[in-house]
């Protein structure tokens, strides 16, 4: 399975592609950050992020996409911008018929470190270890994108089973 993880943002949108299966070694394919200047008008920044995400999706043809679910932040403007970038990822995935899943920050932290309250340094270190890298991936946005992909791969069997049970219940009605 090839998964594109996306840590949405307008100034820095982290992206990372992994391949692997639950219980098997994961392989890093590529990581990076789509950047836009904070001084650029919002519509242009969204357009640039959209182009960047489309290029990543088209270049890697992921089987699935994992995006961080946006939670309310103390800075409402920042939360809105992050949500807009996440919306771009969802739309691009839908337009290409690629399954997309939203994961909460605490869900990702728990999947990667074992604790939903882990800090960025702990997440970065576990991403390094799980992928067998010599150094923690930088910048942190790219490491977070890889953590999203790891979380998705680790949780895919559980998600598949839950979906199957729901479909079975609907079929019985």
N, C-alpha and C positions, 0 to 999 in steps of 0.2 A: 504494500500500500504506500502511495506517495501522498504526503500531506503538506499543504501550504499553510503555515501559521501566520496570522496577521495580528499585530499589535497596533490597533488603529490610532491615528493621530494626524494632525495637519502639519505641524512643524517637522515631526519625525514619525513616520509610519514604519514600524519594524516588520520585516518579512523574512521568513525562513522556510526552507523546504527540507523535509526528511523523508527517508524511505525506511520501511521496516514493518514488523508485525509484533503484536503483544508477546512478550516473553522471549523475543529474539533481539539480537543487537540492532541498534538503529544506525542509519548512515546519514551523515550530513551531506546534502547536495549543494545548497547555496544559502547564504544569509546576507542580509543587507538592510538598508534603510532608504525609504523614499523621503526626500527632504523638500520642504518648500519654505521660502523666506517669510517670516512673520509680517513683513511690511507689504507683502503682495495682497491684493484684494481677495476676499474670501472665495468668490466664485472661481477665480483663476487658480487658487490653491487647491480647491476641490477638483478642478479639471486636471491639474498636474498629478494629484494623487490617483485619480481615476485612470489616467494614462499609464502611470507607473504600475498600478496593480494589474491592469489589463496586460501589460507586457510580461509581468511575472507569471500570471496565469497561463498566458499563451505560450511562453517559453518552456514552462515546466509541465503543463498539462496534468495538474494534480488530480488524484482520484477523489480527494475530499479537501475541504478548506475548513480551518478552525480559526474563529475570530473571537477576540476578547469581548465579552458582554460588558457594555458600558454601565457603570454604576454612578449614582449621583455623587459628585465631588463637591468640595467646598466652593470651588470656583465654577459657577454655573456656565460661564462662557466656555471654559475649557471642556466641560462635560458635553456641551452642545457640539463643539467642534469635533470632539472624539466620536460622538454618536454619528455625526454626518459622515466621517471617514469610514466608520463601521458599515453604514448604510451603503456606501459605494461598494464595499467588498461583497455584501449580501446580494446586491443587484448584479454585479459582474458574475458571481457564482450562478445565480439563477438564470442569467442569459446564456450560460454555457452548460446548463443542466448538471452542474457539479454540486453534490451534496455539501451543505455548509452547516456547521454547528457553532453555537455560541457557548463559550465557557466563561464562568465567573472567575475573577482573579483568585479568590480563595480556593476554588476547585482546581485551578492550575497549580497553585502553590502546593496544595495537598497531594496532587498526583505526582509532582516532581520531587518534593522534599519530604512528604509525609506529614506536613503541618500546613494548615490553611492560613497560618499567621506568619509564615516565613518572610524574611525581608529580601530585598532585591539581591543582596550579596549571596545569601543562601541559595536562592533560585539559580543565580548565575553559576555558582560552584557546582550544583547538582547537574545542571545542563552540561557543564564541562565534563563531569565524571560520566554521566550517562552516555555521552557521545564519544568518550575517549579522546577529548581534545587536550592539547597542551596548555591552553590558556582559556580563561572565561571569555566567551564571545562578546565582542564590543561592537557598537555601543549597546547599552542595556536594552534598548528597544529591540534590537536584533535578537538578543538572548531571550527576551520575553516572547518573541515570535516563535523561537525554537521550543520554548517551554509550552506554548500553546499546542504546537504540533505533537510534542511528546505526550501531553495530557490526552490529546485526541486519540492517538494510537493506543495508549494504554487503556482508555475507556471504551474503545470501539466494540469489543465483544459484549460488554454490559449493555451498551446502547442498542446494539442489534437485538439482543435478547428481550429487552424491554419493548422495543418496537414490535417484535414478533408476538409477544404476549398480548399487547394492545390489539393487534390485528386479529388474533384468535378470538378475543372477547367480542370484537365487533362482528365477526363472522357468526358467532353464536346467537346474536340478537335477532 
